Each structure stands twice: as C-alpha cells, then as structure tokens.
Amino acid sequence: MKTKEFIDLEDQFGAHNYKPLDVVLSRGKGIWVWDVEGKKYLDCLSAYSAVNQGHCHPRILKALTKQAKQLTLVSRAFRTDQLGLFYKEICELTRSHTVLPMNSGAEAVESAIKAVRKWGYEVKKVPDGKAEIIVCANNFHGRTLTIVGFSTEEQYRKGYAPFTPGFKIIPFGDSEALERAISPNTVGFLVEPIQGEGGVIVPPKGFLKNARRLCDEHNVILILDEIQTGLGRTGKLFAEEHEGIESDLTIVGKALSGGFYPISAVLSNKEVLGVFKPGDHGSTFGGNPLACAVAREALKVMVEEKLIENSAELGAYLMDRLREIASPHIKEIRGRGLMIGIELHSSAGGARRFCEALQAKGLLCKETHEHVLRIAPPLIIQKPDIDWALERLQDVLTAP
C-alpha cells in the first residue's frame, strides 16, 4: 500500500480529531524513522518527548519482550515481582518518598488533583466542597473533562460544558498574581515548569522559586507537571532543578517508558499520597508488571547513557546555532535543553508550511499554537545529526 491509501483509510474510518502531517511511518530506529515508501526522516518531535531514549531502544525492547513472555497483567488485586522494584528505583532516582503508578499523563494529573483535594480536606481542614487549585493560563495538562475545564484554549473547552468547579486561573509566570489568588481554601498550585503545548514558554527567572516560597508560606501543595519536561528533556532530570526547588507532587509520563508502553506516575512525599487508603483510587492497568519492567529499563538507559548530560550540552549548542540564523520569519528562539520553540512572526504565514517544507527535506517536527515550531529530537542525538538538521532548518527558515 502507498501513502495515500493509508491516509484514505484513516480519513474513512477514524475520528478526525487530529491533523497530522501527511507522512505514514512504518519503522523507527534511534533518531530516525522511515515511511511506507522507504524515505528516511530525522524525528525532531520524539512523540512529544515520549521517545527521549530513541525509537526502539534495544535495551528497553529486550526488557519488554522478556517480561511479555513471563507476565503482563494481574491487576492490583495481586502483587508482582516488578512493582516494588519500580517503586524503589524511581523513588531513589528522583528523591521521592512515594509513587502512584498510572497509565497516561492525563490519568496522573487527575490522580494528583484527587490526592491534593483529599489532602486539603483531611489534613489542611478546608471546608468540604470548597477546595481550590490554582492553574495557569495557556496550560496543557491533558484532555479529560476536568482538565479541559480549566484550560484557556477555547477549542479544548467548546462543546464540553458543564465543567468541574474549584480552579482559579492566573497568568503563567506571574508571581504577584499567584500570591493574590491564594486563599485559605487553596490546596494546590498545578503548573508546567515550561509550557510545551502552549508554545515552549519558559517562565521568568525566579517564578518557580517564588511559587515554592508562596506554597510553603500558605500551606499549599506545589504540583509540577513534568510529563514533557521531565526525565532529561530540559538538560536536567526535572526542569524544577533549573531553579533549585523541589515540588510536593511531580507528575511524570511519556519518556518513563521510552515510547514502548503507556505508563505514568505521581511522585510525592508521604503526606500527600498518604491520604489514599485501599479503595480510594485505582487502575486495572496501573503499575502492571509489563509497564514496570519497561519503565525500570527506560530509567536505567537515561542515566547510564548520560542522556540528561547530552540534552544539556547539545541543547545549548542547537539553541546558539538557531539564534545565528538570519531569517525575517523568526520572532524568538526559546527553550531549555532539547526542548526548543521557534516562534515565527504572524506575517510568516503560520508554522505549518515550514513543517511541511522540512518534511520534504527529511526532517519531522510539528507546529503548536499556529506560529511556533517545536524542535525536540530524541536525547540520544549527536552533534553531526544536529548539524544535519540545522542545514535544513536554515534552508527552510530563510526561504521566502
């Protein structure tokens, strides 16, 4: 079958809730993917940072196949020999006390919201039904009904009301607005250290540090959504480290499995997740042995192959080189590590046409918020590959 035939099948039988580039991929290895006609592309999206370790990493593949032959799922009705080891290893790596495993990032966000509300009622003694969680404008935390209810993106909300109450929205990066929004009923502040889907928006220096201070002063739980930014993407294990802070709850997903299998987690101190008792919360697939075995190896690959250090070094190099491109289309280049956004002037005609032009040259990336190109290759990328990508970015961004 050819590209158009596969696209026609998707259009005929699938829900039209995505607008992908018209490339049909059939194989991946490392930083490269191939389409059904055999054309090779450099992946500069990494499945929104889910394949930080590269496509089909052999060590993670071996862990997956080995565990798949032994035991895949028993639900949490019984214990397995993988769950406790996963708990121990991820807690030691991230300096966490407790972990709650789930499947998708959105499930982990919902779990964090539930935990923080329950903590607010049982520990902080907020009046029943009055708990408030502060979030930021331009946020993206997932697609569930509760989460889209506190989005400021009209398309994410339209047609889905009524929404879950209990959320206050402040401008991203505004410490004074955060302080004004906190009330005696505030139980949590949920924020992305860098807004990925929002356009790779980096907050002003000191914002996260101020948030940590304000949460401490007012007995509020600081929840960092590190689903995209965590596990090496920004050149640190977690993006919070750029400001030298630690959250109370950290939400991880995506690269936790290296792209092999859905797994996410809420990392916490014992106080917050300690409010959950048997029967309060659960998931049939959450913490299943296949997911745990995959995540354990994915974390080992990240550390042992020094992907965090590579992200820091090559991210700085890529950012510097991008800023040297003299293009009338470029408004700003921003990001940290290998999480980079190229914002284009509105006169450039939108980022989509640049993505399509890059696709034709063998480089895949994706637009967000109409005018931003996201550049986020797997963290295994090397300098010659960066230079190869820069040649194509230079050509496309300087074309009329």
C-alpha angles and dihedrals in degrees: 000000000000131000095264093051092055091047091050090053091053092048093048101045107019132082109255098232095124135055104202126177110268096255120117110208123202107167140028137187126172110318094343134086130185129211127224090269092054099254114149124226137184107234109226096170102056091204088296089311096312093118099050088141092054131256117310095352105202096225094051091043090054091050091049096050094043093052093041089060092052111037133336109173140004098152119236090288086094135030125247136201093244104053100066092046091050090050093050097045098046093044092051092047095048099034090240127147101208138017132201112198121212135159112244132030092244090054090052091051091050089049091052091050091051093047094049093047091049090048089051093056099038102036109019090036097225110174112269113274094010103093115132130199120195119219134174132252114253090029126153117195101149143291108280119122093254093048098047087048090071095039119112092209105104095208091056091055105035113112097007106088143156096072136196110270126220104078131114121197124214132175112275112255096015109127094179092054089050092053092049092049096054113101134170087269095054110117102168149011113213115195144152112234086220120014104234106176087035090066107284091289114183113203122233115278110273097025096111091042090053090047090053091050094048093047090051093048094049100035093247125150114241109217117190118196101212095163091122101018098045133086098043104314095122097039094268131077086250128011089233088074091071086073097034097243137125124217125220092231125023121191118208135176138125103062090034086092099029089240096299104104138001112266133144135167145197111224117201152151113266094254097068103037087037089078090073114094127183108295096020096100139355152146130213092221098030110118094003115169095248092054092045094051091049094047092049091056094041090056092047091051091051092053102035095045091047094235092157092057091045091052092052095047100041094037090059090047093049093047092050092049093047090054089057092062108107103213129150087212098062117092100170142348115210143158144090130262110337093338103098135163125198108200114202129205114258087243089065091081098245132300096265094079090053091051089052092048091050090049089057088054094050101263123114124205135138138231125236130192089008098273105050128086113206117214113190115143123180111285091242090072117126132215097260089054090050089052090049090053092046092057090057094042089051092051095048098040094050096046117104 
